[in-house]
Amino acid sequence: MPKVKMPRKSTNIDMTAMCDVAFLLLTFFMLATKFKPDEPVTVVTPSSINTTLLPDSDVLLFTVDKDGRVFFSMDGQPKRRKLIEDLNTQYKLGLDEKEIRNFVVGASVGTPIKDLKTYLSMSEDQRKAGGLDKGIPTDSANNELGAWIQYGIAAQGTNLAKVKYCIKADNETPYPKIKEILETFKSKHIQKLNLVTNLEEPPKGTAAWQELQGTKQH
């Protein structure tokens, strides 16, 4: 008895639901994403031929402007929360949840610890108008930079081996200020530091230039 051949039909998949889901996800990320806040200070870093990139995580970053003001920043919201809660407890700052949250999601901080509550209660424009962006004290009489380093390290938990200590200083920063910062790190037994610079072309004929040419050819 001959077999009956069934007609073949192409599979028809309704993509309407998938498109709806894709647009819903896109809309959610557009509305929920919070861009990184602007840094309170802009610096022009010196140039170098070092091609090592600044890591995206596990970084304690200290920015120094041309006037010698020092600002502190650290990645990771859970770690930032631990840091500010520890400072709040140790120095009895009386921070409320909104002020703590402003630190957790904020940018660099550069003010004396005694002004931290007022600093975190204000917007960026209010801080500038009120003169609170005066930088973290680093002089021998009141060196609060050491406290930021100490509590920044404590907030890292057990991941200390991966932590990078980076200094991003302006090209016109006075050397005595850099020396104060380096002495503070030395007092905390931190010897390995990373200086943030702009990348420039290596001089022709040098080993770095020859290495770069070889990389381009590959």
Buried (B, 14 or more C-beta within 10 A) or exposed (E): EEEEEEEEEEEEEEEEEEEEEEEEEEEEEEEEEEEEEEBBBEBEBBEBBBEEEEEEEBBBBBBBBBEBBBBBBBEBEEBBBBBBBBBBEEBEBEBEEEBBBBBBEBBBBBBBBEBBBBBBBBEBEEBEEEEBBBBBBBEEEEBBBBBBBBBBBEBBEEEEEEBBBBBBBBEEBBEEBBEBBBBBBEEEEBEEBBEBBEEEEBEEEEEBBEEBEEEEEE
